[in-house]
Amino acid sequence: MNLHATALIADDEPLLRDALRRQLGTVWPELEIVAEARNGREAVRLFDERHPDICFLDVHMPGLSGVDAASHIGRRAHLVFVTAYDHYAVQAFAQGALDYLLKPVEQARLAETVSRLKERLQSSRPAINTEQLLQQLSEQLAKLQGGGKSEALRWIRAQAGKTVRLIAIDDVDYLRSDAKYTIVAWRDGGKPAEAVVRTPLKELLEQLDAEQFAQVHRSVVVNLRAISHVKRHDNETAEIHVKGRDDVLPVSRNYLHLFRQM
Amino acid sequence: MSELGMTPKPDGVIAKTSRRVAVALTMSVGVGLLMMYGWSSSPSALFLRTSILGLSATAAFAVFEAWPRSLPRWLERWALQVVAVGVFMPMTTLLIYALSTPPGAAPFWEVPARLDGWTHLTFAGLLLAPWTALATIVRQKEAFARDQKLAFALERSELEREALDARLHLLQAQVAPHFLFNTLANVQALVDAGSPHASAVLRSLTAYLRAVVPLLHEPAATIERELQLVRPYLELMQMRMPDRLQYAMNVDPSALKVRCPPTTLLTLVENAVRHGIDLSEEGGRIDIDIDRRAERCVIRVTDTGVGLHQSAHGLGTGLTTLRERLQLIFGDTAQLRVTSGAPRGVAVEVDMPAQT
């Protein structure tokens, strides 16, 4: 029986699109490639136009990724993910029993995938990529690859006039909340400088390394390495003097225990 | 915190004290043995006296080691200790003899034998105790210097280890499997298609690997070496995304011999490609400007990619490690600045001393 099927190839690298098209031409000459997309968004648009039976989606694409595009396509097509080397993605595909190819694509492996796809098309079995599965995959990847949420903050994005500047967290002397903003006191090549960020102090504190930064007052978080000395007062409060600055920071009673041994 | 650090550990105090007492008692016994000759009363009284003298010298030494807590500028702690020990000797001897005189008996200076003993003991004490104190101080200073040297060595090796870690980390990132396999997939595609470009791409890949692998063994590179690494990298990336990546280099020839941490330039360029261009559907342009201004060298890599707002996470590792390595080598004299480009994209600038 001669099966007529259509396919879409999405990859941001033109050479790799050509290569897959050529390899498919050898392994499955009857397959008609009806669309080639350069990114996830184009893949979604072309899918909606051409409704191919099969989509080959590169995982790593600018804008919308292959997994994002897959969530849009859902069960309306059989999906094959393509990736160069992505431990996490491969792990996730294997768990979901989803089809995937590794670049450079091996002919034998492609032939296996193709025979599986043919089988599914012939038996008109629905695509295995249920929305639930794709949703899971997307979340899993975001969690595994992103990972950055729990990681300590390394740069603070600060606005200075029209430009945005990244301030390395090690250069920060202290943070002080001021009405709607947070003032970042930092060192620009050794010289004291100040910048303003919109992120609330509380939110920044959550992302900071607790070994390096300590909250000493409701509105002050200080880099412990920037402290020159701490002066205690009789009324159960204290003040922090910052290295190379005239600034004096308040320590409130609740945080005084941090400096008990000093 | 510093006060806490200065307080010696309890077991250290016990060890130090018992060592001092042992030295004092040994010397007391030694002096006693020498004085046996010509001593008329019982030997036990003699040894008791020398021991009391030795211990009181030790006590004086220990007391003035910590008290008073602050000294006037002109008075050195060690001088105070030596003088105190010297003053304690005749005083203690005087006290011993005054107290050991039975009530009603003649004062000791009127009994020739006792006066003789007192003179001998005072003389021996004055002769020996301050010198012993001095010797102890010298030994302590030496031990302190040794400790400090050890601490410095430890710190240095720690820094070296950190530098090595950073380099290894970087190397792993540079020969990242994702980059390699993707590039190999491109090479294979060209070969399969019988493309005349295949050989050029393989040459770029070879040049890149040849430049990146030896970096593991080198503590420093030069701008020239960095360019040998960055050129094939950009050639490969441009082959992979011909419609999305443009680049230009503007290198001051006098900067070529300037030394920098290995993969400095590559880190900047790779950051621009991965977090700027690669995330953008329409791609962009990368400009590399390297200038030497007298004693400074400024490397500036600008891209017109998605910019800081969209590449929220991920900007981290490469630039953070580079920043740490610059700090390790140049301290505060090198800076890494990240600013948003206009109208979009990112500009990263490394400003460092131009060492050749």
Interface residues (C-beta under 8 A of the other chain):
Chain A: D12 E13 P14 L15 L16 D18 A19 R22 Q23 R38 N39 R41 H60 P62 G63 A84 Y85 D86 L102 K103 P104 V105 G146 G148 E151 R154 W155 R157 K162 T163 V164 R165 L166 A168 D170 D188 G189 G190 Q261 M262
Chain B: M1 S2 E3 L4 P177 H178 L180 F181 N182 L184 A185 N186 V187 Q188 A189 L190 D192 A193 M239 R240 M241 P242 D243 R244 D278 L279 S280 E281 G283 L308 H309 H313 G314 L315 G316 L319 T320 R323 Q327 D332 Q335 L336 R337 V338 T339 S340 A342 D351
